C-alpha cells in the first residue's frame, strides 16, 4: 500500500529518497508553505505502467535529450533580506513538441550550513560559495541537487519525482555563459500525484529510468525562481530553495 506523506508529520516518517517539492498557498509570490519531502516508490510498475493497458506520460528509458536549455538564476536578496540559493538548471526535452521534459538543478552560495541564505532548506554544502565540479551526488541524500520529470502542462501535467540516482557534475559556474555539464546514472523517476497535504505514487506504476550526459551554456534568468518550462504547472508554484 502506498504511504502518503502529511506535511505536518513528514519529519517523523523514514526518508525514502525523493527530492522535496513545496506545497504553496494562494499567494502571488509563489513562496512555499511547507516542504513535501518524499513519496514511497510504486509497486512493480515500469515505464510502461503496472497494467497492460497503461500508457505512461514519460518514456520508460531515457538515454539522451532531444534538445536542452541551461539556465542560471541569481539568488541575490534585496534590502535586509537574505538571498536565496543560486540555481543552475538543465531542462532536457524528450519529444519534438517539448511536452516531455526532465529538469536537473544544483543550488549553491549559501555556505556549508545554509546560514547565508533564507528559504525552507537553504543548505548547500557541496557549493558553499561558487559552483564547480562534484562527483557521486546522491539524489536521495544531497541537500543541494534536485530532479523532476514533467509531461504536459497545466493541471493535467504528469509529474515525476526521483526515487534514486546519482549526479556527477563535471563543469559548473556562476552567471550567464557558465558551462553546466555532467551525467546522471541510475535515476529513477516515479509518476507522482501531488496534493495540498502531500504526495503519493500514482497507481499507474509508471517510472522513467534515466541515464545520460548533458552539457550546455547557461542563459541568465535573473531572479526567476523556476524556469518557465516548469512554471506552467499550477501544482509546482513553489520555490526550490535546496
C-alpha positions in Angstrom: 0.0 0.0 0.0 1.4 3.4 -0.9 2.1 5.7 2.0 1.0 9.3 1.8 3.1 12.0 3.5 1.4 14.5 5.6 3.0 17.9 5.7 2.8 18.0 9.5 4.2 14.6 10.2 6.7 14.1 7.3 9.7 14.6 9.6 8.7 11.6 11.6 8.5 9.2 8.6 11.7 7.5 7.4 13.0 9.1 4.3 12.5 7.2 1.1 14.8 9.2 -1.1 12.8 11.6 -3.2 13.7 15.3 -3.6 11.2 17.6 -1.8 8.7 19.8 -3.6 6.8 22.6 -1.9 3.1 23.0 -1.3 2.0 26.5 -1.7 -0.8 28.7 -0.7 -2.8 31.0 -2.9 -0.4 34.0 -2.6 1.1 35.5 -5.7 4.7 35.3 -4.5 5.0 31.6 -5.0 6.6 31.2 -1.6 6.3 27.7 -0.2 4.1 27.0 2.9 5.9 23.8 3.8 8.0 21.1 2.2 6.7 17.8 0.8 9.6 15.5 1.5 9.0 12.4 -0.5 6.7 9.6 -1.6 7.0 5.9 -1.5 8.1 4.1 -4.6 5.4 2.4 -6.6 5.0 -1.4 -6.7 6.1 -3.5 -9.6 5.2 -1.0 -12.3 7.7 0.0 -15.0 7.9 2.7 -17.6 5.0 1.1 -19.4 2.9 1.1 -16.2 1.8 -1.6 -13.9 -1.1 -2.7 -16.1 -1.1 -3.9 -19.7 -3.4 -1.0 -20.8 -1.5 1.8 -19.1 0.2 4.4 -21.3 2.8 6.3 -19.3 3.5 10.0 -19.9 7.3 9.7 -20.0 9.4 7.0 -21.7 10.5 4.1 -19.6 14.1 4.6 -20.5 15.8 8.0 -21.2 19.3 7.9 -22.5 19.6 11.4 -24.2 17.8 14.7 -24.5 16.4 15.6 -27.9 17.2 19.3 -27.0 18.1 21.1 -23.9 18.2 24.5 -22.2 20.5 25.6 -19.4 19.6 28.5 -17.1 21.3 30.3 -14.2 19.3 32.1 -11.5 21.0 34.5 -9.1 19.7 34.2 -5.5 20.7 37.7 -4.5 18.4 39.3 -2.0 17.4 43.0 -1.7 17.4 45.3 1.3 17.9 43.4 4.6 16.6 40.1 3.2 19.0 37.2 3.0 19.4 35.8 -0.6 18.0 32.6 -1.9 20.4 29.9 -3.2 21.9 30.4 -6.6 20.4 27.9 -9.0 21.9 26.2 -12.2 19.5 24.0 -14.2 19.4 22.0 -17.3 15.9 21.2 -18.8 16.1 18.4 -21.3 13.3 17.8 -23.8 12.3 14.3 -24.8 9.9 15.0 -27.7 9.7 17.3 -30.7 6.8 19.3 -29.1 8.7 19.9 -25.8 5.8 18.4 -23.8 8.1 15.8 -22.1 11.0 17.2 -20.1 13.3 16.5 -17.3 14.9 19.2 -15.2 18.1 18.7 -13.1 19.2 21.5 -10.8 22.0 22.3 -8.4 22.0 25.0 -5.7 24.8 27.0 -4.1 26.1 30.1 -2.4 24.5 29.6 1.0 27.6 28.5 3.0 28.1 25.0 4.3 25.3 25.3 6.9 22.9 27.5 5.0 23.4 30.5 7.2 24.0 32.8 4.3 20.5 32.2 2.7 16.8 32.2 3.5 14.3 29.6 2.5 12.9 26.3 3.7 16.0 24.3 3.0 19.0 26.5 2.1 21.8 24.2 2.9 24.4 24.0 0.0 27.4 22.1 1.4 28.6 20.9 -2.0 28.7 24.5 -3.3 29.0 26.8 -0.3 30.3 29.7 -2.4 30.5 29.1 -6.1 29.6 26.2 -8.4 32.2 23.7 -9.6 32.7 20.0 -10.4 31.4 17.4 -7.9 31.1 13.7 -8.2 28.8 11.0 -6.8 26.0 13.2 -5.5 23.1 11.1 -4.4 19.6 12.4 -5.3 18.3 10.6 -2.1 20.6 12.4 0.4 22.2 15.5 -1.1 20.5 18.7 0.0 21.6 20.9 -2.9 20.5 19.0 -6.0 17.1 18.2 -7.4 15.4 16.4 -10.3 11.9 16.5 -11.7 10.2 15.0 -14.8 7.2 16.6 -16.4 4.8 15.7 -19.3 2.0 18.1 -20.5 1.0 21.4 -19.0 -1.4 22.9 -16.6 -3.4 20.9 -14.1 -3.3 17.8 -16.4 0.5 17.6 -16.4 2.1 14.4 -15.2 4.8 14.9 -12.6 7.6 12.5 -11.9 9.8 12.7 -8.8 13.1 10.9 -8.1 13.3 7.7 -6.1 17.0 7.1 -6.6 20.0 8.1 -8.7 23.4 9.8 -8.8 24.6 13.1 -10.3 28.1 13.8 -11.4 28.8 17.5 -12.3 31.9 17.8 -14.5 31.7 21.6 -15.0 29.6 24.3 -13.4 29.9 28.1 -12.9 28.1 31.2 -11.8 26.4 33.7 -14.1 25.4 33.9 -17.7 27.7 32.0 -20.0 28.7 29.4 -17.4 29.1 25.8 -18.6 26.9 23.2 -16.9 27.8 19.6 -17.8 27.7 16.3 -16.2 26.0 12.9 -16.2 23.1 11.2 -14.4 23.3 7.5 -13.5 20.5 5.2 -12.3 18.0 8.0 -11.9 14.5 6.5 -11.3 11.7 9.0 -11.7 8.3 7.9 -10.3 4.9 9.3 -11.5 3.5 11.1 -8.5 0.2 12.7 -7.5 0.7 15.9 -5.6 -2.0 17.5 -3.4 -2.1 20.1 -0.7 -1.3 17.7 2.0 1.4 15.5 0.4 2.5 13.4 -2.5 1.8 9.8 -3.4 3.0 7.4 -6.1 0.4 7.3 -8.9 -1.4 3.9 -9.1 -0.4 3.5 -12.7 3.1 2.5 -11.5 4.9 4.5 -14.2 8.6 5.1 -13.9 11.3 6.6 -16.1 14.8 5.3 -15.8 17.3 8.0 -16.7 21.0 7.5 -17.6 22.5 10.3 -19.8 25.1 13.0 -20.2 24.4 16.7 -20.6 26.3 19.9 -21.5 25.3 23.4 -22.2 26.0 27.1 -21.7 23.8 29.0 -19.2 21.5 31.8 -20.1 20.8 34.3 -17.3 17.3 34.2 -15.6 17.9 37.0 -13.1 15.8 36.3 -10.1 13.3 34.0 -11.8 12.8 31.1 -9.3 11.6 28.4 -11.6 12.4 28.3 -15.3 9.4 28.9 -17.5 9.3 25.4 -18.9 8.2 24.2 -15.4 6.2 27.3 -14.3 3.1 26.4 -16.3 2.1 23.7 -13.8 0.0 25.1 -11.0 1.0 22.3 -8.6 4.6 23.5 -8.9 4.2 27.1 -8.0 6.9 27.0 -5.4 10.5 27.9 -4.9 13.2 25.3 -5.0 15.5 26.6 -2.2 17.6 23.5 -1.7 
